[in-house]
């Protein structure tokens, strides 16, 4: 018990060192049981310019902490939430929006109905992936021929419980400027929502529902909060 308390104290001390760094001096960190609450100080600066080194350092701090999940104040703003959420994803730590604004909360279904929705989502997403696999392979080939940049882009989504997750999309920005067909293909993909096919993976992971209550994007949540 003594060793465990000492280890936890040392890990908490490492996290508290975040506040002594220039980049993280604007944050207020609170520790409650195994939850880390992150909010913004009243006198915090509005600008935020994280570096790659600081982001990696934050990831390492989270990996070596005894926190089981992180809760972020929605008043942090989109840029700061994105920074912490990305670090939590890299550290494989669940991250939530703390106290969802009332206007952003979604109606929850009964546990029985949620189970039915989940079963239908799994079947529908698996069938759609199987049926659309030729289309997906063609799109992957087109994107790869255009540019070696990553195939997928992502934005932050928020579940009913306030959990943050990555919403995947195909990249729709071309890298070949002298090929007039490429911009047309990007427009065609967006017009028929083909760039959102990777979101079927989010459905399989239980982050998005095809028929049940929908999640929302972080941008929309923060917009409705204001």
Secondary structure in CASP SS format (residue, H / E / C, confidence):
PFRMAT SS
TARGET T0000
AUTHOR 0000-0000-0000
METHOD secondary structure of the structure
MODEL  1
X C 1.00
X H 1.00
X H 1.00
X H 1.00
X H 1.00
X H 1.00
X H 1.00
X H 1.00
X H 1.00
X H 1.00
X H 1.00
X H 1.00
X H 1.00
X H 1.00
X H 1.00
X H 1.00
X H 1.00
X H 1.00
X H 1.00
X H 1.00
X C 1.00
X C 1.00
X C 1.00
X C 1.00
X C 1.00
X C 1.00
X E 1.00
X E 1.00
X E 1.00
X E 1.00
X E 1.00
X E 1.00
X C 1.00
X C 1.00
X E 1.00
X E 1.00
X E 1.00
X E 1.00
X E 1.00
X E 1.00
X C 1.00
X C 1.00
X C 1.00
X C 1.00
X C 1.00
X C 1.00
X C 1.00
X C 1.00
X C 1.00
X C 1.00
X C 1.00
X H 1.00
X H 1.00
X H 1.00
X H 1.00
X H 1.00
X H 1.00
X H 1.00
X H 1.00
X H 1.00
X H 1.00
X H 1.00
X H 1.00
X C 1.00
X C 1.00
X C 1.00
X C 1.00
X C 1.00
X E 1.00
X E 1.00
X E 1.00
X E 1.00
X E 1.00
X H 1.00
X H 1.00
X H 1.00
X C 1.00
X H 1.00
X H 1.00
X H 1.00
X H 1.00
X H 1.00
X H 1.00
X H 1.00
X H 1.00
X H 1.00
X H 1.00
X H 1.00
X H 1.00
X H 1.00
X C 1.00
X C 1.00
X C 1.00
X E 1.00
X E 1.00
X E 1.00
X E 1.00
X E 1.00
X C 1.00
X C 1.00
X C 1.00
X H 1.00
X H 1.00
X H 1.00
X C 1.00
X C 1.00
X C 1.00
X C 1.00
X C 1.00
X C 1.00
X H 1.00
X H 1.00
X H 1.00
X H 1.00
X H 1.00
X H 1.00
X H 1.00
X H 1.00
X H 1.00
X H 1.00
X H 1.00
X H 1.00
X H 1.00
X H 1.00
X H 1.00
X H 1.00
X H 1.00
X H 1.00
X H 1.00
X H 1.00
X H 1.00
X C 1.00
X H 1.00
X H 1.00
X H 1.00
X H 1.00
X H 1.00
X H 1.00
X H 1.00
X H 1.00
X H 1.00
X H 1.00
X H 1.00
X H 1.00
X H 1.00
X H 1.00
X C 1.00
X C 1.00
X C 1.00
X C 1.00
X C 1.00
X E 1.00
X E 1.00
X E 1.00
X E 1.00
X E 1.00
X E 1.00
X E 1.00
X C 1.00
X C 1.00
X C 1.00
X C 1.00
X E 1.00
X E 1.00
X E 1.00
X E 1.00
X E 1.00
X E 1.00
X E 1.00
X E 1.00
X C 1.00
X C 1.00
X C 1.00
X C 1.00
X C 1.00
X C 1.00
X C 1.00
X C 1.00
X C 1.00
X H 1.00
X H 1.00
X H 1.00
X H 1.00
X H 1.00
X H 1.00
X H 1.00
X H 1.00
X H 1.00
X H 1.00
X H 1.00
X H 1.00
X C 1.00
X C 1.00
X H 1.00
X H 1.00
X H 1.00
X C 1.00
X C 1.00
X H 1.00
X H 1.00
X H 1.00
X H 1.00
X H 1.00
X H 1.00
X C 1.00
X C 1.00
X C 1.00
X C 1.00
X C 1.00
X C 1.00
X C 1.00
X C 1.00
X C 1.00
X C 1.00
X C 1.00
X E 1.00
X E 1.00
X H 1.00
X H 1.00
X H 1.00
X H 1.00
X H 1.00
X H 1.00
X H 1.00
X H 1.00
X C 1.00
END
